Amino acid sequence: QVQLVESGGGLVQPGGSLRLSCTASGTIRKILMIGWYRQTPGKERTDVALIVGNGFINYADSVKGRFTISRDNGKNTVYLDMNGLKPEDTAVYYCHVKVGPGPANDYWGQGTQVTVSS
């Protein structure tokens, strides 16, 4: 089993910044992929920023140039630095980690609310 603990959400004004953190613990042999997704009411969860095991990073087009994902391998922690936040970034952000093939090896954090509003 793998547990993910997220922190860092909150309320911020447009143009502001936030940093999300997610630490994975438990039985982790190898992380194949780790990253962040977000979801708003009535919509599907979509990827925001992902790190694939070999270090390849992918960003959603809507956050390119504003968000930065990074990883501390020694701490099994992934960060999402969000700058230039916009109201449309408002969502619940979920940390995700994949530690093996198939959906049984997908784990999700509890979600953290990010609200961008004046």
C-alpha positions as CSV (number, residue, x, y, z in Angstrom):
1,Q,0.0,0.0,0.0
2,V,1.0,3.6,-0.7
3,Q,-0.2,6.6,1.2
4,L,-0.1,10.1,-0.2
5,V,-0.3,13.2,2.0
6,E,-0.9,16.6,0.3
7,S,-0.5,20.1,1.6
8,G,-0.4,23.7,0.4
9,G,-3.8,24.5,-1.0
10,G,-5.7,27.6,-0.1
11,L,-7.2,30.9,-1.2
12,V,-5.1,33.2,-3.3
13,Q,-5.7,36.3,-5.4
14,P,-5.4,36.3,-9.1
15,G,-1.7,36.6,-10.1
16,G,-0.6,35.1,-6.8
17,S,1.4,32.0,-6.1
18,L,1.0,28.7,-4.2
19,R,3.1,25.6,-3.6
20,L,1.6,22.2,-3.3
21,S,3.5,19.3,-1.7
22,C,2.8,15.6,-1.8
23,T,4.8,13.0,0.1
24,A,4.4,9.3,-0.7
25,S,5.0,6.6,1.9
26,G,4.5,2.9,2.2
27,T,5.8,0.0,0.0
28,I,7.4,1.8,-2.9
29,R,9.8,-0.2,-5.1
30,K,9.8,2.2,-8.0
31,I,7.8,5.2,-9.0
32,L,6.8,5.0,-12.6
33,M,5.0,8.3,-12.7
34,I,4.2,11.0,-10.2
35,G,2.3,14.2,-10.6
36,W,-0.7,16.4,-10.2
37,Y,-4.3,16.4,-11.5
38,R,-7.2,18.7,-10.8
39,Q,-10.9,18.5,-10.9
40,T,-13.8,21.0,-10.8
41,P,-17.4,20.1,-9.9
42,G,-19.2,18.2,-12.7
43,K,-16.0,17.8,-14.8
44,E,-13.5,15.0,-15.2
45,R,-10.2,14.9,-13.4
46,T,-7.5,16.2,-15.8
47,D,-3.7,16.1,-15.6
48,V,-1.8,19.2,-14.7
49,A,1.8,18.2,-14.5
50,L,3.4,14.8,-14.5
51,I,6.9,13.4,-14.1
52,V,7.6,10.1,-15.8
53,G,10.1,7.7,-14.1
54,N,12.9,8.6,-16.5
55,G,12.5,12.3,-15.7
56,F,10.3,13.4,-18.6
57,I,8.0,16.2,-17.6
58,N,4.7,17.0,-19.2
59,Y,2.5,20.0,-18.5
60,A,-1.1,20.7,-19.5
61,D,-1.1,23.5,-22.1
62,S,-3.2,25.7,-19.8
63,V,-0.4,25.8,-17.2
64,K,2.8,25.9,-19.3
65,G,5.0,28.7,-18.3
66,R,3.2,29.3,-15.0
67,F,3.4,26.0,-13.1
68,T,6.6,24.0,-12.3
69,I,6.7,20.5,-11.0
70,S,9.7,19.1,-9.2
71,R,10.6,16.0,-7.2
72,D,12.8,15.2,-4.2
73,N,13.6,11.6,-4.8
74,G,15.1,11.1,-1.3
75,K,11.9,12.2,0.3
76,N,9.5,10.7,-2.2
77,T,8.0,14.1,-2.4
78,V,6.7,16.0,-5.4
79,Y,6.0,19.7,-5.5
80,L,3.9,21.9,-7.7
81,D,4.9,25.6,-7.8
82,M,2.0,27.6,-9.2
83,N,2.6,31.2,-10.3
84,G,0.4,33.7,-12.1
85,L,-2.7,31.9,-10.8
86,K,-5.9,32.6,-12.6
87,P,-9.5,32.1,-11.5
88,E,-9.8,29.2,-13.9
89,D,-7.1,27.4,-11.9
90,T,-9.6,27.0,-9.1
91,A,-10.1,23.3,-8.5
92,V,-9.3,20.4,-6.1
93,Y,-5.8,19.3,-6.9
94,Y,-4.9,15.6,-6.5
95,C,-1.5,14.0,-6.2
96,H,-1.1,10.8,-8.1
97,V,1.6,8.1,-8.1
98,K,2.0,5.0,-10.2
99,V,4.2,2.3,-8.8
100,G,3.5,-0.6,-11.2
101,P,1.5,-1.7,-14.2
102,G,-2.3,-1.6,-14.1
103,P,-4.8,0.5,-12.1
104,A,-4.2,-1.5,-8.9
105,N,-0.9,0.4,-8.7
106,D,-2.4,3.8,-9.0
107,Y,-2.7,5.8,-5.8
108,W,-4.3,9.2,-5.1
109,G,-4.0,11.8,-2.5
110,Q,-7.1,13.1,-0.6
111,G,-7.1,16.3,-2.7
112,T,-6.4,19.9,-1.7
113,Q,-8.6,22.9,-2.6
114,V,-7.0,25.7,-4.5
115,T,-9.2,28.8,-4.9
116,V,-8.2,31.8,-7.0
117,S,-10.4,34.7,-6.3
118,S,-10.3,38.4,-5.5
